[in-house]
Amino acid sequence: MPSRSPRSMTAEVESVLGPAPASYSQPEVVVLRFRRHGRRLVWPVLALLAIAGAAGFWVGALPAAWMNLAAAAGGILLALLLGVLPVFSWLAHRTTVTTRRVIRRQGLFSRQRSEVSLGRVREVRSRRGLGQRVWGAGDIELLHGAESLTLVDVPGGERVADALQELMERNYEHSARVEQRLANLPGAAAAPAAAIPQDQAGPVSFW
């Protein structure tokens, strides 16, 4: 059976729901990109500086060649564990917020991706510890159903939480419009309630 083209599927959806509102006909746009707060780099950088200073003092000053080699190898190992790997781990954690989704990528050796549609988010929670208040960071939790997505140590946590709240409300309003259109279709009232799967309960989004 030949597959339908995206254009024919779009035309079919529009024949049922009507044309999409102008504000939602635009392509998905990236709103924010950020990593965890840069204060996490303070200790790795200090560790690298301390290891470099110690290695510069001891390597070459020991009486035996093998001792110098062992000191150099130990300095390199410590620099990798305490400095380089934490920096690369920080770089590997990235969050992207678009007009429709929140995408979190993390993992240095094994990549992980978590994604939630803003149309499904029902609450945005934020919390800030004492240290986070000093640096202007915070944790943000996005509740969607019985699950949640937590963004840890977000720089400018309050501003990001406000932006996510506004995006969530706009997506929810659009989902409510689509649901209302479906409810007003001829014959919609006669459709049996059991025909709607339980895992699809809630506002409908065609994004």
Salt bridges, closest charged atoms under 4 A:
GLU12 OE1 - ARG4 NH1 2.55
GLU28 OE2 - ARG101 NE 2.89
GLU115 OE2 - ARG101 NH1 2.92
GLU115 OE1 - ARG113 NH2 2.63
GLU123 OE2 - ARG125 NE 3.11
GLU141 OE1 - ARG127 NH1 3.62
ASP153 OD1 - ARG39 NH2 2.95
ASP153 OD2 - ARG40 NE 3.07
GLU158 OE2 - ARG128 NH1 2.85
GLU166 OE2 - ARG170 NH2 2.83
